[in-house]
Amino acid sequence: MSAPRSRPAASLVLVSALAAAGLVPAVAGTASAATVPVGAGGYSDTRPAGTSGPTTNTGAPVTPKVTAAAKDRPVPTNDWWSSLAFQRYGDNPYSTPMYGHPLTYQAVAGGLELGYPTTPAIVGDGRQYEFPHKADLTLGLTGLNSPDTKADDWSDWTVTPYWSDGARTLRTTIGHGLPFVYAKGTGGDARITTASTPTVFADQGNVLGITVGGHHYALFSPAGTDWNVSGTTVTAGLGGKDYFSVAVLPSTDALATYRKYAFSFVTGSRVTWSSSGGRVGATYTLTTEAKEGTETGTLQALYRHQWLNSTDPLTPYTYVSPRGTMKVREGRSFTTSRKQAAVLPGLPATGAVDQARLRGYLNEVVNSADPFSGATDTYWTGKALGKLAQLVPLAEQLGDTALRDRLLGLLKGRLQDWFTAGGANEFSYDRTWKTLTGYPASYGSDTELNDHHFHYGYYVYAAAIIAQYDQAWAADSAWGGMVKTLVRDVANPSRTDTAFPFLRGFDVYAGHSWASGHSGFAAGNNQESSSESTNLSAALVLWGSATGDTSLRDLGGYLLATESDAIGQYWFDADQQVFPGSFTHDTVGMVWGSGGAYSTWWTANPEEIHGINTLPVTSGNA
C-alpha cells in the first residue's frame, strides 16, 4: 500500500466464518460533466464537484512531467521510475531515488546520479533492510544546469529521462537489469563527477576504468576521444558525436566483455507471454542500436525469480541487489518458463462442512440490514464485493440456488450502481493522467493514483463470479464493457491504447506490482499487500474464462504465475537467499525499491503484517 489505512476486518470475518464451517488533473467537477456510455453503464468525463485528481504533497494540482515528444502518451504511473513524471514535491522537479537494480539513480540539475549499493543497512529498530541510493558519480555534460528532468520515452522496463537548460540537452536510457547507462548529449562535453577521487584501473583512451567507493565503473566515449581526470571531475570531448555510456562492472576483469557492448545502445524493452501445457512462458527482449561498429548484442542482469526459471546460458558475472543475487546474461533476450498457477471458481467443499451451520452464516449475511457493511469508497466497497462474491460458490455447493441468486443480486446491484455515472458513486476518467478513478476515492487513489489494482481487483473478481451464472449480464453491451474499462486502467494488455497505459501497476521485469502512483520516496516505490495484487490477476483468469476472453485469461495467468514467484522470493524469502543475514525477520509486510520492511502502513502488529499478504483468501491465492 502507499498510504496509511485501517485494514481488513471484512476479510477477517469471512475467514473466521469459513473456518467455523469446516472450510479452510482533469478540471474539477462542473455542470458540464458528461457521461461516456459503455454498454448499459458508463463513466463521467469530469470529476465530481469538490473532489481532486493528482496533486503535490501540499495539494496543488499536478500534470505529467513529460517532454513534447511524450505528451500524448499515457504515463505508466505506479512504476519504478514514476517520480520522473509525477512531481509529488513542489521543490523537486527532478526525481526521487529510482531503483533499477543493479544501479540506482536520481535525477538532479546537472544530470543523473548513479549508485550501486552493495552493503545493506538495517533500520527502523531492526524492522527494515535497505540498500539505499548513494551516488558514486553523476553523469552529465559540462555546464549542464537544467531546471527540471522530464520523461522523454519509456518502454516495458526502461525509461529515458531528459534534461535541457536551453544551451545543452541530455537524454539517458536506464532500466531494470541494465548495467549500462546510455547517454546522448548536445552543447557540452561528457562529464562524470565522482563522489570521491576515483582510482583509475584502466586507461585506454576512449575507455576509462575507475573505482569509486569500492565500486567499479567503465566510461566509454566515441572512438578517437579521450577521458581526462581532474580531481573528482572526469570529462571527454565527444569528437562531433553526441553519445557516450557508463557501465557498472561486476569486477575489473569484466572490462573487456563490457567494452564489447558499450556502443550497442538499448532503445526499448518488451515482454511477450504465452500459456501452453500448464506452463506460462515469457520472453524479455531488448531492442538496440549500434552507435559504433556492428555489435547489437548487450548485457542484462536477471533477478532471482527470473534466472531460477530460465534455462538460458548465463555468464559468471553477478551483482548484489535488494532481491538477492542478479546474474548476467549476454544477449538481447531471455526466456522464462514456470508452472501455471491454479485458479478455481471457488474454494472446494469438504466432507467436514457443517452444511446447516454454513447456510446459517450465509443467510446472516444476505439478510443483514447492510450486507456491504457501510462501505462507500472504492476500496471498502471492493472488499465487500469480494466477500459476497466468495459466498456465491458456497451457496452453490449447498444446492441453495435461491440463496445463490440473492447473493448475485447484491453483487449486480452494487456493481451497476458504481458502473452508472451521475450518482453518489461513479468512475471518472482523467484525460490528463489517462486514468479511471472511482469516487468516493480512498487511500490516495485519486490524489496519488495509489492502489487502483487493489481496489478494482475486487470489482473484476465479483464480476467474474456473476459471469459464471449470467453471461448476458457480462456481455460488452451490458455491464461487461465497464468491467473491461476497469481492466484497461489497471492491467491494460495493449501498448497502443491511447486512453490507458500498458499494465499500469505491474512491473514486468521486477515481477510484481507497485502501489504508489508517484513513487515519491527515498526508498523508491513500494507494495504492501501482494495478495491483493494477485487477487486482480486471479480475477482476470476467472473473468477471461467465464466470458471466453482468452487474451485476458492468459494475461491473468502470466501475471499470477510471475508475481506468485516474486512474492515467494521477495516477501517470504522462500530459499533464504534474499534477505540480508543481519535482518532477523523471515518475512516482510512491504517490499520497497531499496529493500523490504517488516511493517505495514498503519500498524506494527505482527498479525496484520502477516495478514496483509494473505488476505483475501481466495481460490486464486489459497
C-alpha positions as CSV (number, residue, x, y, z in Angstrom):
1,M,0.0,0.0,0.0
2,S,1.0,3.6,-0.3
3,A,-1.0,5.3,2.4
4,P,-2.0,4.6,6.0
5,R,-5.2,2.6,6.2
6,S,-7.4,0.8,8.6
7,R,-7.3,-2.8,7.5
8,P,-9.3,-5.7,6.6
9,A,-12.0,-6.5,9.1
10,A,-14.3,-7.7,6.4
11,S,-11.9,-10.4,5.1
12,L,-11.1,-11.5,8.7
13,V,-14.8,-12.0,9.3
14,L,-15.1,-14.1,6.2
15,V,-12.0,-16.2,7.1
16,S,-13.5,-16.8,10.6
17,A,-16.8,-17.9,9.2
18,L,-15.2,-20.3,6.7
19,A,-13.1,-21.8,9.4
20,A,-16.0,-22.3,11.7
21,A,-17.9,-24.0,8.9
22,G,-15.1,-26.5,8.3
23,L,-13.6,-24.7,5.3
24,V,-10.3,-23.8,5.4
25,P,-5.7,17.0,-13.4
26,A,-8.8,16.9,-15.3
27,V,-10.7,20.1,-14.4
28,A,-12.7,19.8,-11.1
29,G,-16.3,18.9,-11.3
30,T,-18.6,21.3,-13.2
31,A,-22.1,21.3,-14.5
32,S,-20.8,20.4,-18.0
33,A,-19.8,16.9,-16.9
34,A,-20.9,14.3,-19.5
35,T,-21.3,10.5,-19.3
36,V,-19.3,8.4,-21.6
37,P,-21.6,5.4,-22.3
38,V,-20.1,1.9,-22.1
39,G,-22.7,-0.8,-22.7
40,A,-25.5,-0.4,-20.2
41,G,-23.4,1.8,-17.9
42,G,-20.7,4.4,-18.3
43,Y,-18.3,6.8,-16.6
44,S,-18.0,10.5,-16.2
45,D,-15.6,12.6,-18.2
46,T,-15.2,15.0,-15.4
47,R,-14.6,14.5,-11.7
48,P,-17.4,15.0,-9.2
49,A,-17.6,18.5,-7.7
50,G,-15.4,19.0,-4.7
51,T,-13.1,16.1,-5.5
52,S,-9.5,16.1,-6.5
53,G,-7.2,14.5,-9.0
54,P,-3.4,14.1,-8.8
55,T,-1.7,16.7,-6.6
56,T,1.6,17.5,-5.0
57,N,2.0,16.7,-1.3
58,T,0.7,20.2,-0.5
59,G,-2.5,19.7,-2.5
60,A,-1.5,21.6,-5.7
61,P,-2.8,20.1,-8.9
62,V,0.0,18.4,-10.9
63,T,0.2,17.3,-14.5
64,P,2.6,14.7,-16.1
65,K,6.2,15.9,-16.3
66,V,7.0,14.7,-19.8
67,T,8.5,16.2,-22.9
68,A,6.6,17.3,-26.0
69,A,7.5,14.0,-27.7
70,A,5.7,12.1,-25.0
71,K,2.8,14.5,-24.2
72,D,0.1,12.4,-25.8
73,R,1.2,9.0,-24.4
74,P,-0.5,7.5,-21.3
75,V,2.0,7.8,-18.5
76,P,2.7,4.4,-16.8
77,T,2.2,5.6,-13.2
78,N,2.9,3.1,-10.4
79,D,6.3,2.2,-11.8
80,W,9.8,2.1,-10.5
81,W,10.6,5.4,-12.2
82,S,7.2,7.2,-11.7
83,S,8.8,10.1,-9.8
84,L,10.3,11.4,-13.0
85,A,6.8,12.1,-14.4
86,F,4.8,12.7,-11.2
87,Q,6.2,15.6,-9.3
88,R,5.0,14.8,-5.8
89,Y,7.1,17.6,-4.1
90,G,7.0,21.1,-5.4
91,D,10.6,21.8,-4.6
92,N,11.9,18.7,-6.5
93,P,11.3,18.9,-10.3
94,Y,13.8,16.1,-11.0
95,S,13.1,12.8,-9.3
96,T,13.4,10.9,-6.0
97,P,15.7,7.9,-6.0
98,M,14.9,5.2,-8.6
99,Y,16.0,1.6,-8.1
100,G,16.7,-0.1,-11.4
101,H,19.0,-2.8,-10.0
102,P,21.8,-3.2,-10.1
103,L,22.2,0.5,-10.5
104,T,20.2,3.2,-8.5
105,Y,19.5,6.6,-10.0
106,Q,18.4,10.1,-9.0
107,A,17.9,13.0,-11.5
108,V,19.5,16.3,-10.4
109,A,20.1,19.6,-12.2
110,G,23.5,18.5,-13.5
111,G,22.4,15.1,-14.8
112,L,21.9,11.6,-13.4
113,E,23.3,10.3,-10.2
114,L,24.4,6.7,-10.3
115,G,24.9,4.4,-7.4
116,Y,25.5,0.7,-6.8
117,P,24.6,-0.1,-3.1
118,T,26.2,-3.4,-2.0
119,T,26.0,-3.1,1.8
120,P,22.6,-3.4,3.5
121,A,21.5,-1.2,6.3
122,I,19.2,-2.4,9.0
123,V,17.0,0.5,10.2
124,G,13.7,1.1,11.9
125,D,14.5,-0.8,15.1
126,G,15.6,-3.8,13.0
127,R,12.3,-3.9,11.1
128,Q,13.6,-2.8,7.7
129,Y,16.6,-3.7,5.5
130,E,17.6,-1.4,2.7
131,F,20.3,-0.8,0.1
132,P,19.7,2.9,-0.1
133,H,20.8,5.0,-3.1
134,K,24.1,6.8,-2.6
135,A,25.7,8.5,-5.6
136,D,29.1,7.2,-6.6
137,L,29.1,9.5,-9.6
138,T,26.9,11.9,-11.6
139,L,26.7,11.6,-15.3
140,G,26.1,14.9,-17.2
141,L,27.5,17.5,-19.6
142,T,29.9,20.3,-18.8
143,G,27.8,23.3,-17.7
144,L,24.5,21.5,-17.6
145,N,22.1,23.1,-15.2
146,S,18.6,22.0,-16.0
147,P,15.6,23.5,-14.2
148,D,13.9,20.0,-14.3
149,T,14.0,16.5,-15.6
150,K,11.2,15.0,-17.7
151,A,10.3,11.6,-19.1
152,D,11.0,11.6,-22.8
153,D,10.4,8.0,-23.7
154,W,9.7,4.7,-22.0
155,S,9.1,1.0,-22.7
156,D,8.2,-2.1,-20.7
157,W,11.1,-1.7,-18.2
158,T,13.3,1.2,-19.5
159,V,12.8,5.0,-19.3
160,T,14.6,7.9,-20.9
161,P,15.0,11.0,-18.7
162,Y,15.6,14.3,-20.4
163,W,17.4,17.5,-19.3
164,S,17.6,20.8,-21.0
165,D,18.9,24.2,-19.8
166,G,18.4,26.0,-23.1
167,A,22.1,25.5,-24.2
168,R,22.5,21.8,-23.5
169,T,20.3,18.8,-23.7
170,L,20.9,15.3,-22.2
171,R,19.0,12.1,-22.6
172,T,19.8,8.9,-20.8
173,T,18.3,5.5,-21.1
174,I,18.1,3.4,-17.9
175,G,16.3,0.3,-16.9
176,H,15.8,-2.7,-14.8
177,G,18.7,-5.1,-15.1
178,L,20.8,-2.7,-17.3
179,P,24.4,-2.4,-16.1
180,F,24.8,0.4,-18.7
181,V,23.5,4.0,-18.8
182,Y,23.3,5.1,-22.4
183,A,23.7,8.9,-22.9
184,K,23.1,11.3,-25.7
185,G,24.1,14.9,-25.2
186,T,24.4,18.2,-27.1
187,G,26.0,21.5,-26.2
188,G,28.8,20.2,-23.9
189,D,31.4,17.6,-23.3
190,A,30.7,14.4,-21.4
191,R,31.2,15.0,-17.7
192,I,31.3,12.5,-14.9
193,T,31.5,13.9,-11.4
194,T,32.6,11.4,-8.8
195,A,31.7,11.4,-5.1
196,S,35.4,10.9,-4.1
197,T,38.6,11.0,-6.0
198,P,38.5,8.0,-8.4
199,T,41.1,5.3,-8.7
200,V,41.9,4.6,-12.3
201,F,42.4,0.9,-13.0
202,A,42.4,1.1,-16.8
203,D,43.1,4.0,-19.2
204,Q,42.6,3.0,-22.9
205,G,41.9,6.4,-24.5
206,N,38.1,6.5,-25.0
207,V,37.7,3.7,-22.4
208,L,38.4,4.5,-18.8
209,G,38.0,2.2,-15.8
210,I,37.6,3.8,-12.4
211,T,36.8,2.7,-8.9
212,V,34.7,5.0,-6.7
213,G,33.5,4.0,-3.2
214,G,34.7,0.4,-3.8
215,H,32.6,0.1,-6.9
216,H,34.0,-0.3,-10.4
217,Y,32.8,1.7,-13.4
218,A,33.7,1.9,-17.1
219,L,33.3,5.1,-19.1
220,F,33.0,4.9,-22.9
221,S,33.3,7.9,-25.2
222,P,33.3,7.8,-29.1
223,A,36.3,6.3,-30.8
224,G,39.2,8.8,-31.2
225,T,38.3,10.7,-28.0
226,D,40.0,10.7,-24.6
227,W,38.9,10.9,-21.0
228,N,40.5,13.5,-18.7
229,V,40.7,13.0,-14.9
230,S,41.0,16.2,-12.8
231,G,40.2,15.5,-9.1
232,T,36.6,14.4,-8.9
233,T,35.8,15.6,-12.5
234,V,36.2,13.3,-15.5
235,T,35.5,14.8,-18.9
236,A,35.7,13.8,-22.6
237,G,35.1,15.7,-25.7
238,L,32.6,13.8,-27.9
239,G,34.5,14.5,-31.2
240,G,31.5,15.8,-33.0
241,K,29.3,12.8,-31.9
242,D,26.5,13.0,-29.3
243,Y,26.8,9.8,-27.4
244,F,28.7,8.1,-24.5
245,S,27.9,5.4,-22.0
246,V,28.8,4.3,-18.5
247,A,28.7,0.8,-17.0
248,V,28.9,-0.6,-13.5
249,L,31.2,-3.6,-13.6
250,P,30.9,-6.7,-11.5
251,S,34.7,-6.8,-11.4
252,T,37.6,-5.0,-13.0
253,D,38.4,-8.1,-15.2
254,A,35.0,-7.8,-16.8
255,L,36.1,-4.6,-18.7
256,A,36.9,-6.3,-21.9
257,T,33.5,-8.0,-22.1
258,Y,31.6,-4.8,-21.2
259,R,33.6,-2.8,-23.7
260,K,32.3,-5.1,-26.5
261,Y,28.7,-3.8,-25.9
262,A,29.5,-0.2,-24.9
263,F,28.1,1.3,-28.1
264,S,25.2,-1.1,-28.6
265,F,22.6,1.3,-27.1
266,V,19.4,-0.1,-25.7
267,T,16.4,1.7,-27.3
268,G,13.5,-0.3,-25.9
269,S,12.2,-3.3,-24.0
270,R,9.3,-5.7,-24.5
271,V,7.9,-8.7,-22.8
272,T,5.7,-11.3,-24.5
273,W,3.9,-14.2,-22.8
274,S,2.1,-17.4,-23.7
275,S,0.3,-20.3,-21.9
276,S,0.6,-23.9,-23.0
277,G,0.5,-27.3,-21.4
278,G,0.1,-26.0,-17.9
279,R,3.2,-23.7,-18.3
280,V,3.5,-19.9,-18.6
281,G,6.3,-18.8,-20.9
282,A,7.7,-15.3,-21.2
283,T,10.3,-13.7,-23.4
284,Y,12.1,-10.5,-22.3
285,T,13.7,-8.7,-25.3
286,L,15.7,-5.5,-25.6
287,T,16.0,-3.5,-28.8
288,T,19.4,-1.9,-29.6
289,E,21.1,0.5,-32.0
290,A,24.8,0.2,-32.9
291,K,26.3,3.7,-32.3
292,E,29.7,2.4,-33.4
293,G,30.6,-0.8,-35.3
294,T,28.1,-3.6,-35.8
295,E,27.6,-5.0,-32.4
296,T,23.9,-5.1,-31.4
297,G,24.0,-7.5,-28.5
298,T,24.0,-6.4,-24.9
299,L,24.3,-7.5,-21.3
300,Q,21.4,-7.7,-18.8
301,A,21.2,-8.8,-15.2
302,L,18.4,-11.2,-14.3
303,Y,16.6,-11.1,-11.0
304,R,16.4,-14.3,-8.9
305,H,12.8,-15.0,-9.8
306,Q,13.9,-14.9,-13.5
307,W,17.1,-16.9,-13.5
308,L,15.6,-19.6,-11.3
309,N,13.0,-20.1,-14.1
310,S,15.3,-19.8,-17.1
311,T,17.5,-22.3,-18.9
312,D,19.3,-19.7,-21.0
313,P,23.0,-19.6,-20.6
314,L,24.4,-17.0,-18.1
315,T,27.9,-15.5,-17.7
316,P,29.8,-15.9,-14.5
317,Y,29.2,-12.2,-13.7
318,T,26.8,-11.3,-10.8
319,Y,25.6,-8.2,-9.0
320,V,24.3,-7.5,-5.5
321,S,20.7,-6.3,-5.2
322,P,17.9,-6.0,-2.6
323,R,16.4,-9.0,-4.3
324,G,19.4,-11.2,-3.9
325,T,22.0,-12.1,-6.5
326,M,21.4,-10.9,-10.0
327,K,23.1,-13.0,-12.8
328,V,24.3,-11.5,-16.1
329,R,23.2,-12.8,-19.5
330,E,24.9,-12.0,-22.8
331,G,22.3,-11.3,-25.4
332,R,19.3,-9.2,-26.2
333,S,16.7,-11.6,-24.9
334,F,16.0,-14.4,-22.4
335,T,13.0,-16.6,-21.7
336,T,11.4,-18.0,-18.5
337,S,9.0,-20.8,-18.0
338,R,7.0,-21.6,-14.9
339,K,4.1,-23.7,-13.8
340,Q,0.7,-22.2,-14.4
341,A,-0.8,-21.1,-11.1
342,A,-4.2,-22.8,-10.5
343,V,-7.3,-20.7,-10.2
344,L,-10.7,-22.3,-9.3
345,P,-14.1,-20.6,-9.4
346,G,-14.4,-21.1,-5.6
347,L,-12.8,-22.9,-2.7
348,P,-14.0,-26.5,-2.9
349,A,-16.3,-28.1,-0.3
350,T,-15.0,-30.8,2.0
351,G,-16.8,-33.6,3.9
352,A,-16.2,-31.7,7.2
353,V,-18.5,-28.9,6.3
354,D,-21.5,-28.4,8.7
355,Q,-24.0,-27.5,6.0
356,A,-26.7,-26.2,8.3
357,R,-24.2,-24.0,10.1
358,L,-22.8,-22.7,6.8
359,R,-26.3,-22.0,5.5
360,G,-26.9,-20.0,8.6
361,Y,-23.8,-17.9,8.1
362,L,-24.8,-17.2,4.5
363,N,-28.3,-16.2,5.4
364,E,-27.0,-14.0,8.2
365,V,-25.0,-12.0,5.6
366,V,-27.8,-11.9,3.0
367,N,-30.5,-10.9,5.5
368,S,-28.4,-8.3,7.3
369,A,-29.5,-4.6,7.2
370,D,-26.4,-3.7,5.2
371,P,-24.5,-6.6,3.5
372,F,-21.9,-4.0,2.4
373,S,-21.1,-3.0,6.0
374,G,-21.4,0.7,5.4
375,A,-18.8,0.8,2.5
376,T,-18.9,3.9,0.4
377,D,-15.4,4.3,-1.2
378,T,-13.8,2.1,-3.9
379,Y,-11.6,0.2,-1.6
380,W,-14.1,-0.9,1.1
381,T,-16.8,-1.4,-1.4
382,G,-14.4,-3.6,-3.3
383,K,-13.7,-5.6,-0.1
384,A,-17.4,-6.1,0.5
385,L,-17.9,-7.2,-3.1
386,G,-15.0,-9.6,-2.7
387,K,-16.6,-11.1,0.4
388,L,-20.0,-11.6,-1.1
389,A,-18.5,-13.0,-4.3
390,Q,-16.8,-15.7,-2.4
391,L,-20.0,-16.7,-0.8
392,V,-21.7,-17.4,-4.1
393,P,-19.9,-20.7,-4.8
394,L,-20.6,-21.8,-1.2
395,A,-24.3,-21.3,-1.7
396,E,-24.0,-23.2,-5.0
397,Q,-22.2,-26.1,-3.2
398,L,-25.1,-26.2,-0.7
399,G,-27.5,-26.5,-3.7
400,D,-29.3,-23.4,-2.4
401,T,-29.9,-21.6,-5.7
402,A,-32.3,-19.1,-4.2
403,L,-29.6,-18.0,-1.7
404,R,-27.0,-18.0,-4.5
405,D,-29.2,-15.8,-6.7
406,R,-29.8,-13.4,-3.8
407,L,-26.1,-13.0,-3.4
408,L,-25.7,-12.5,-7.2
409,G,-28.4,-9.9,-7.0
410,L,-26.5,-8.0,-4.3
411,L,-23.3,-8.0,-6.4
412,K,-25.1,-6.9,-9.6
413,G,-26.9,-4.1,-7.8
414,R,-23.8,-2.6,-6.3
415,L,-21.6,-3.0,-9.4
416,Q,-24.3,-1.5,-11.6
417,D,-24.5,1.4,-9.1
418,W,-20.8,2.1,-9.5
419,F,-20.9,1.4,-13.2
420,T,-23.5,4.2,-13.8
421,A,-22.3,7.7,-13.8
422,G,-24.0,10.6,-12.1
423,G,-24.9,9.1,-8.7
424,A,-23.2,9.1,-5.3
425,N,-20.7,6.5,-6.6
426,E,-19.1,6.7,-10.0
427,F,-16.0,6.3,-12.0
428,S,-14.4,9.3,-13.6
429,Y,-11.9,9.5,-16.4
430,D,-9.0,11.9,-16.0
431,R,-7.9,12.7,-19.6
432,T,-4.7,14.5,-18.3
433,W,-3.4,11.5,-16.5
434,K,-5.3,9.0,-18.6
435,T,-6.7,7.1,-15.7
436,L,-10.1,6.0,-14.3
437,T,-10.7,6.9,-10.7
438,G,-13.6,5.8,-8.6
439,Y,-15.3,8.4,-6.4
440,P,-15.6,8.4,-3.4
441,A,-11.9,7.6,-3.5
442,S,-9.7,6.4,-0.7
443,Y,-6.1,6.0,0.4
444,G,-4.7,8.3,-2.3
445,S,-6.4,6.5,-5.2
446,D,-7.3,10.0,-6.5
447,T,-4.6,12.4,-5.4
448,E,-1.7,10.0,-5.6
449,L,-3.1,7.4,-8.1
450,N,-2.3,4.7,-5.5
451,D,-3.7,1.2,-5.3
452,H,-6.0,1.0,-8.3
453,H,-5.1,-2.6,-8.8
454,F,-6.0,-3.4,-5.2
455,H,-9.4,-1.6,-5.4
456,Y,-10.5,-2.7,-8.8
457,G,-9.4,-6.3,-8.5
458,Y,-12.3,-6.9,-6.2
459,Y,-14.7,-5.4,-8.8
460,V,-13.4,-7.7,-11.5
461,Y,-13.5,-10.7,-9.2
462,A,-17.1,-10.1,-8.3
463,A,-18.0,-9.5,-12.0
464,A,-16.2,-12.8,-12.9
465,I,-18.4,-14.7,-10.4
466,I,-21.5,-13.2,-11.8
467,A,-20.4,-14.1,-15.4
468,Q,-20.3,-17.7,-14.4
469,Y,-24.0,-17.6,-13.9
470,D,-25.3,-14.8,-16.1
471,Q,-23.5,-14.4,-19.5
472,A,-25.9,-11.8,-20.6
473,W,-25.0,-9.5,-17.7
474,A,-21.3,-9.9,-18.6
475,A,-21.8,-9.0,-22.3
476,D,-20.0,-5.9,-23.5
477,S,-23.3,-4.4,-24.5
478,A,-24.5,-4.9,-20.9
479,W,-22.1,-4.5,-17.9
480,G,-19.0,-6.3,-19.2
481,G,-17.9,-3.2,-21.1
482,M,-17.3,-1.4,-17.8
483,V,-15.5,-4.3,-16.3
484,K,-13.1,-4.2,-19.2
485,T,-12.7,-0.5,-18.8
486,L,-11.5,-1.0,-15.2
487,V,-9.2,-3.7,-16.5
488,R,-7.8,-1.3,-19.1
489,D,-6.9,1.1,-16.2
490,V,-5.1,-1.3,-14.0
491,A,-3.9,-4.1,-16.3
492,N,-4.1,-3.0,-19.9
493,P,-2.5,-5.6,-22.2
494,S,-2.3,-3.1,-25.1
495,R,0.6,-0.8,-25.8
496,T,-1.3,1.1,-28.5
497,D,-4.3,2.1,-26.4
498,T,-4.2,5.9,-26.2
499,A,-6.6,6.1,-23.3
500,F,-4.7,3.9,-20.7
501,P,-1.0,2.9,-20.3
502,F,0.3,-0.7,-20.7
503,L,0.0,-2.7,-17.4
504,R,-0.2,0.4,-15.2
505,G,0.7,-1.3,-11.9
506,F,2.6,-4.4,-12.9
507,D,6.3,-4.2,-13.3
508,V,7.1,-7.0,-15.8
509,Y,10.8,-7.1,-15.0
510,A,10.6,-6.8,-11.2
511,G,7.9,-9.5,-11.4
512,H,5.4,-7.8,-9.2
513,S,3.2,-4.7,-8.9
514,W,3.9,-1.3,-7.3
515,A,1.3,0.5,-5.2
516,S,2.4,4.2,-5.3
517,G,1.3,6.2,-8.2
518,H,4.2,8.7,-7.8
519,S,7.0,6.7,-6.2
520,G,8.0,9.8,-4.3
521,F,10.0,8.1,-1.6
522,A,13.7,7.9,-0.8
523,A,13.3,4.1,-0.8
524,G,11.7,4.1,-4.3
525,N,8.3,2.6,-4.9
526,N,6.6,0.1,-2.7
527,Q,4.0,-2.6,-2.4
528,E,2.4,-3.9,0.7
529,S,-0.5,-6.3,0.0
530,S,1.0,-8.7,-2.5
531,S,-2.1,-10.9,-2.0
532,E,-4.5,-8.1,-3.2
533,S,-2.3,-7.7,-6.3
534,T,-2.6,-11.4,-7.1
535,N,-6.3,-11.1,-6.4
536,L,-6.6,-9.0,-9.5
537,S,-4.6,-11.5,-11.6
538,A,-6.8,-14.4,-10.4
539,A,-9.8,-12.2,-11.2
540,L,-8.6,-11.7,-14.8
541,V,-8.2,-15.5,-15.2
542,L,-11.8,-16.1,-13.9
543,W,-13.3,-13.2,-16.0
544,G,-11.5,-14.3,-19.2
545,S,-12.5,-17.9,-18.6
546,A,-16.1,-17.1,-17.9
547,T,-16.5,-14.7,-20.9
548,G,-14.4,-16.5,-23.5
549,D,-11.8,-13.8,-23.5
550,T,-8.7,-15.9,-23.8
551,S,-6.4,-12.9,-24.1
552,L,-7.3,-11.6,-20.6
553,R,-7.3,-15.1,-19.2
554,D,-3.8,-15.6,-20.4
555,L,-2.7,-12.2,-19.2
556,G,-4.0,-13.1,-15.8
557,G,-2.2,-16.4,-15.9
558,Y,1.1,-14.7,-16.7
559,L,0.7,-12.0,-14.0
560,L,-0.4,-14.6,-11.4
561,A,2.4,-17.1,-12.0
562,T,5.1,-14.4,-12.2
563,E,4.0,-12.5,-9.2
564,S,3.5,-15.6,-7.1
565,D,7.1,-16.5,-7.7
566,A,8.2,-12.9,-6.9
567,I,6.2,-13.0,-3.7
568,G,7.8,-16.2,-2.6
569,Q,11.2,-14.8,-3.1
570,Y,10.9,-11.2,-2.1
571,W,8.2,-11.1,0.6
572,F,8.8,-14.5,2.2
573,D,12.5,-15.3,1.3
574,A,11.4,-18.8,0.4
575,D,15.0,-20.0,-0.3
576,Q,16.6,-17.8,2.4
577,Q,18.8,-16.2,-0.3
578,V,17.3,-12.7,-0.5
579,F,17.1,-11.1,2.9
580,P,20.5,-10.0,4.4
581,G,21.8,-12.2,7.2
582,S,21.6,-9.2,9.6
583,F,17.8,-8.9,9.0
584,T,16.2,-11.1,11.7
585,H,12.7,-11.4,10.3
586,D,11.7,-14.2,8.0
587,T,9.1,-12.2,6.1
588,V,8.3,-8.6,5.1
589,G,5.0,-6.8,5.0
590,M,6.2,-4.4,2.4
591,V,8.7,-4.5,-0.4
592,W,10.5,-1.3,-1.4
593,G,12.7,-0.5,-4.3
594,S,15.6,-0.3,-1.8
595,G,14.7,-3.4,0.2
596,G,11.9,-4.6,2.5
597,A,10.2,-3.9,5.8
598,Y,8.6,-6.0,8.5
599,S,5.8,-3.4,8.9
600,T,2.6,-2.1,7.4
601,W,1.5,1.5,6.7
602,W,-0.8,1.5,9.7
603,T,0.4,-0.8,12.4
604,A,3.3,-2.9,13.7
605,N,1.0,-5.6,14.9
606,P,2.5,-9.0,13.7
607,E,-0.9,-10.4,13.0
608,E,-1.6,-7.7,10.4
609,I,1.9,-7.7,9.0
610,H,1.4,-11.3,8.1
611,G,-2.3,-11.0,7.3
612,I,-1.8,-8.2,4.7
613,N,0.0,-10.6,2.4
614,T,-2.6,-13.4,2.9
615,L,-6.0,-11.7,2.6
616,P,-8.2,-12.1,0.7
617,V,-8.0,-15.9,0.9
618,T,-9.5,-16.9,-2.4
619,S,-9.3,-19.8,-4.9
620,G,-6.6,-17.8,-6.7
621,N,-4.1,-17.4,-3.9
622,A,-5.1,-20.0,-1.3
